[in-house]
Amino acid sequence: MHAVEYAPGGDATAQGRPLVVFLHGFGGFWWSWRHLLPQVHDAGFRAVAVDLRGYGDSDKPPRGYDGWTLSGDASGLVRALGHSSAVLVGHAEGGLGCWAAATVHPRAVTAIAVVSSPHPIALKRSTLRNKGQRSAMLGHITFAQIPRMPEDRLTRDDGQAIVDLIAARSGSAWRDTADYLEAVGNYRSAIQIPGTAHCALEYSRWAWRSQFRPDGSRFMNRMNQRLHIPVLALRGEEDPYILQQSVYSSHDWAVDYRPREITGAGHYAHEEAPADAGPQLVEFLRSLPGPRLLG
């Protein structure tokens, strides 16, 4: 797995700090956290962002795009970085990795912060019961089940489908910025790395197919317990893909659940509004028990 640590000038103190690991969402890679990594480092934490399995410079094996393996990848990375535990921060699918790792590997996770990523049971229930959430999600997930065609769509025209997807899910303010143009340029390049489009879609394929298979039932049964660690849940108020009800209903699976809305942002609140999302994440990290190097 390819990981990037923010440590300007080879900061010698970084490895002795509490670890925060960032997991990106669909179509992204470690660079998705470019705005939050410096803020978390400057607050006294070791900030590391990873390319999920199948993305960016990480390996692209034929299997392992399920909730079980995603949780194992996250907890294994914590150990590989020389720590026994960490705070996990995730967006969308990366948020699923946070929820899953905290449940399946609880000793490795001290807290989680998720962006537009409800608890998987809350999201499933909202999709079944809420027409708006069902309409937002099912088109993408069901189309992903078709062999080969979705991969062709994602990579044709230099990755234009990723640009269209980000435009449809992001807030209007971000789309008028230079940062947005840089982001979509990088994401359309990243999705064209050989094998990436297929691997990215495999996460969605597992999410759908597992609902009808024993491994999916076992996963959901394992996930059906309340976390006893702090959970920060950020959501852009203009997010058309993950609705507010899905995020707020996730409180049933966390004793200390802290939902927050990011004004003027859509599905990519950590990129669209880092001046709001970053300080909220830092405040959350500083509220956690344990030693901190900086005040």
LINURKA-V206343 format. One record per run of one state. SS is the DSSP state (hx for helix, st for strand, lp for the rest). FROM is the first residue (numbers start at 1). LEN is the number of residues. If there is no record, write none. Layout:
BEGIN
SS;FROM;LEN / SS;FROM;LEN
END
This chain:
BEGIN
lp;1;2 / st;3;4 / lp;7;7 / hx;14;3 / lp;17;2 / st;19;5 / lp;24;6 / hx;30;13 / lp;43;3 / st;46;5 / lp;51;16 / hx;67;14 / lp;81;5 / st;86;6 / lp;92;1 / hx;93;12 / lp;105;1 / hx;106;3 / st;109;7 / lp;116;4 / hx;120;10 / lp;130;1 / hx;131;14 / lp;145;4 / hx;149;21 / lp;170;4 / hx;174;3 / lp;177;1 / hx;178;13 / lp;191;5 / hx;196;17 / lp;213;1 / hx;214;10 / lp;224;3 / st;227;10 / lp;237;7 / hx;244;10 / st;254;9 / lp;263;6 / hx;269;4 / lp;273;1 / hx;274;13 / lp;287;9
END
